[in-house]
Amino acid sequence: MATEELDDSRDAKEDTGSESEPLLEIEDLRTHYRTDRGALHAVDGVNLTLGPQETLGLVGESGCGKTTVAKSIIRLLPRNGEIVSGTVRLRGTDVTELGEKELREEIRWTEISMIPQAAMNGFDPVKTVGRQIVDVIRRHEEDTSKQEAWARAEELFESLGLEPSRVKDYPHQFSGGMAQRAMIAMALALSPSLLLADEPTTALDVMIQDRILRQVDELQAEFETAMILITHDMSVVSENCDYIAVMYGGRIAEFADAETVITNPRHPYTLGLRNAFPDISRDDQDLVSIPGSPPEVVDPDEGCRFAPRCPFAEDECWEVTPEPESYGDGHVVECHRADEAEVLRAEAEDKETWLSILDDSRERRLEELEVDDD
């Protein structure tokens, strides 16, 4: 039985203390949403590996598929969402094959927990926050008394800089930052192996954001928890992650350790993201945004998803979907011109390079319209 395999692998880890085996392995994951216009390919062939206690930053614009990856891992997709193929293995057990009861009893909260994008929406408004944390604990640990569960909730609050007595308060009595910390407390209540943090500091001021992320990092070390940090902010992942996966149009455009992605990116989209965020070490930096919008991924055509917004796109980019290529030390890139990275990096720093996309895209669109008329 799948859950028995998971228990056995967990026991083996505890007995040996080995962390050489991956905690999470995602292989060729494809998740679609049913829409009136057809299948929306939100996640389209994602491959990722995460080791115990490692932190992976999943970065990209809104709509690129980041949250869908997280919801696929924990199997909390909306009704119109479906994993159509691929595997999500937690210590060798394929989570996509587990039934709802097994997921609820053996995976969610105990092995994988999630901090949702809007923390306030994650709480039941008619129960105190502490009561909700206690319910989670006692539902999975029947031998834990109410007193012990309440004490643990208070300890978690204190660890996150919240007054322990606030466990008696209702969600509406918390500010945005406090609600975010309370949700983190609930996510860590059962010391899960993997924490999925979906934009955990969105809408918070920079000081609070930095404080929360530091506290999460400390708690990760304490609970020996791995984390996937989902964000659109390159500066956040550069400071808090061991590895970075850059997503675009449902695919992983680039993956490497954090330092490599920040200092030596090879994909034009990664270059564009890096240009759009300030670098405090440079006083002459001219921030450059990427013109255009993310692609429609309803029954997508062949070709690179980023081609319509890429100033370096050639005919091959429009016609042939690039395959992942390795550039050593775990650096994987999906780009036909990734081997020209040094040249692309230099040109990408020029604002005019990106503005040229608008003219090129307009000309290509006019050519398409002429073909349709014929």
N, C-alpha and C positions, 0 to 999 in steps of 0.2 A: 504494500500500500504506500502511496506517495508520501503521506505525512509521517509514516514510520521511518521511511528513508531519511526524511528531514531530521527527525529526532535522533536517528543513529549518527548522522553526519555531525549534528550539534554536539552529541556526546563525545564523538571522536576528537573534535576540535578541543573540547574542554580537557580531555584526557592527555592529549599530546602537546597542546599549546601551539600547534603549528598554524602558521598564517601564510604558508606558501601557496595554498590553493585559493582560487578566486572565490570571493563571496557571491558575486553576481556576474552572470554571463548572459548577455542579450545577443541573440544571433538572428539576423535577417528578419527583424520584427517589422510587421506590416499591420497597421491599424487603420481602418477606414470608418468614415461616418456616412450613413445613408442620408442623402439629400434629394430634393426634388429634381436637381440637375444631374444626379448621378453619384457615384462613389467619390467621396472626398478622401484623398490619400494623405491623411494627416501625418502618419509615420510610414515611411516607404523604404524599408530595407535598412534598418538601423542595427549596427553592431557595436556593442560596448562591453567592457570588462572592468570590474571594480573589485579591488582586494579589501580584506578586512581593515577597518579603521581608516581607509583612504577617503579623500573628499574629491568628488568630481564636479566640476562646474559645467552645467549645460546652458549654453548662452546663445542668444539669437533674438531677433525681433518677435513681436507678438504675432502669433499665427504660424510660427515655424514648426510647431509640433512638440515643443518642450514639455508642456503640461500633459499632453497625450502620452508621451513616453512614461511619465511618472504614474499616470492613472492606469496604464497598461501593466506596469510592474506590479501594482497593488490590486489590479483587477477592479477598479472602481469607475469604469467608463459609463457614460450616459446611455440611455436605451438605444439610441441610434448608432452607437459605437460598437465596433467588433474587431477583435484580433483575428485577422484573416489567415495569417501564417507567421512562422517564426517561433522561437523559444525564449523563455525568460527563466533561467535556472538560478535558484538560490541554493548554494552549496550542492549543486548537482540535481536538485529536484525541480522539474519543470512546473512552474507556478501556473502556466496556461492550461495545464491538464487537471488542476485541482477543482473539486466541486465547491459550491458556495459554503457549505458547512465547514469543510476543511480550511478554506480561506479565512473564515470568520474565527474559528477556534485555534488554528495553528499558525497563521501568517500575520493577519492584521493586528497591529498593536504589539504583539509579542516578538515578531521577527522583522516586520516592516511597518513603520508608521509614517504618517504624512502630515506636514504642516501646510494647510491650504493657503491659497493666495489671499483670501479675505478671512482673517482669523475670526472676526466677529460672527461670520456666517457659519462657522464650524461648531458653535456652541448652541445648546438648547437654551432659549431665552427664559424658560420658566424654572430652571434648576440653577442652583449656585454652581460656580465654576468648580469649587472643591468637590461637591457631590458628584459631578460628572467625572472628575479624575478618579475619585474613589470607586465609582461604578466600573470604570475600565479596569482598575486594578483587581477588584474582587471578582469580576466576571471571569478573569483568566487565572486568578490565584485564589482558589476557594479556601485555602488554609490561612489566608491573610485576614485578620480581624478588621473590623471597621476602624478601631482605634489605630492600628498599625497603618492602615491605608491613609487615614487622615494625616497621620504623622509624616508619612512619605510625601503627601501632597504639600504639606507645609515646608518640608525640607527642600523640595523642588522649587517652590516659590522663593524661598530665601536664596537658593543658589542662583536664581535668575534676577536677583535684586528687587523682588517684590516682598512687601510686608506679609509674613506668614498668615496674619489674621485675615488678609483679603481673600483667603479661600472661601470664606463665608459669604462673599459678595456675588451678585448676579452679573452676567456679562455686560449689561447696559451700564453698569457702574464703573467699567474700566475704560481708560483712554485707549487709543489705537495701539500705542506702544505696549501698554500693560496687557491688552488682550493678546497681542502677538507673543509676549513672554508666557502668558498663561497657556496658550496653545502649545508652545514648545514644551512646557512642563508636562502637559498631558501626553504629548507625543513621546516623551522620554520616560514616562511613568513605569514602563515594563522593560526598560533597558533593551530596546530593539537592536538587532544587528545592523539595520539599515534605516536611515532617516531620509525621507524625501521632503525637501524644503522648497516649496514653490513660491518664489518671490517673497521670502519671509520678512523683508524689511521695506517693501513697497509702501510709499506714502508716508514714511517716517523721516524725520529730519536726520541730517548726516550724523550728528552726535549720537542720537539714540540708535541709529542703524549700526554704527561702529561698535557701540557698547553691546548690543544684542548679539552681533556676530562673534565678538570676542567671548562672550559668555557661552554661546553655543559651542565654540571651539573647545573651551575648557571642559564642558560637559561631555563632549564627544570623547575626549581623552579619558575622562573619569568612567564613562560607561562603555568604553571601547566600541564605539558606534561608527560605522561608515556613513557617509552622507552624499547625496546628490543635491547640489545647490542649483536651483533653476532661477535664472535671472536674465535680464537684457543688458546688464551693466558689466562691461569688461573690467572696470576697476575693482568691482566686488570680487569677481572670480580670481583676478590676478593676486589679490591679497589673501584669499581664504581657501584656495583649492590646490590640490596636488596635481590634478590633471584638468584639462579643459576640452570639451567637445563643442564645436561650433556647429549649430544646426541652421539649415536653410531649406525651406520648401519640403520639409518632412525627411530630409536626409542629413547625414553627418558630413559637413563640408570639410572639416579639419579636426584632427584629434592629436594631442601630444601632451607632454607635461606642461605645466603652467608657464614656466619660464620660456620654453620653446615657442609656444603659441603667442606669447606677448612680444618676445624679442625677435623671433625669426619666423613669422607666419609665411605661408606659401599660397594660401587661397585668397583671391581678390576680395571675397566677402569679409574674411578676417581682417584684411588690410583696411577695408572700409569701416568696420566696427572700431578698430583701433584708432583710426583718424577722428572718429566722432566723439571720443572721450578724452578729457584733458589729462596731460601728463605734467605733474607739478615739478618735474625735473627740467622742464623746458619752458623758458619764458617767451619764446618766439613762436610757439605753436599756433597754427591757424586751424581751428576745428573745421572739419569737412563732413557734411552729412552725405549719405548715399541717396541720390535722386531716385524717384520711383517708389513703387510699393511691392511688398512680397507677392509671390506668384499665386495664381489660382491653381489649386492642386486637385481639381475635379477632373478625373480621367486625364492626367497630364500627358503631354506629348514627349517624344524622345528629345534629348538635348539637355544641356546643363540648365538647371532651374534658375541659376543666377545670371544667365546670358543676357536677358533684356536689361539688366542694370549694371552690367560689367563693362568697364571701359576697355578691357583687354580681350573681349570676346572675338573669336574668329569664326569662320563658317562651320568648322567642326564642332564648335561649342553649341551652336544652334541645332545641329543635326544628330549628334552622338552623345548619349549620356556617359559622362566620365566614370571610370571604375576607380575604386580606392587604390592608391599607390603608396607604398611605404618608402620613407626617406630616412630610415634608420632610427634606432632608439624609440620605437613605438610611435613615430610621427607618421600619420596617415592622412592623405589629402585626396579629395575628389576634384581634380582640375586638370584639363588638358595642357595647361601651361605652367604647372607647378614647378617644373624643372628650370623655369626662367625667373624664379622667385626674386633674385637679387635685382634684376631689372624692373620687375613689377613693383617692388617695394619703393624704389627710387621715384618712379613715375606716380605712384599712388599718393605721395605726399603733396603733389601739386593739385590745388583745388580745380584748376582748369581741366585736369584729366577726368574728373568726375562730372563736371558740367557738360563735357562733350557727349556724355551718354544721352542727354535729352535730345540733341540734334540727331544722333545716330538712330535712336529708337523711333523718332518721328519719321525719319526717312524710310526705315524698315517697315513701319506701319503703313505708310503711303504705298509702298511697293506691294504689300499684302492686299490692300484694298484694290489696287489696279488688277492684280491677278484674279481676285474674286469677281470683279466686274467682267473680265474676259470670259 
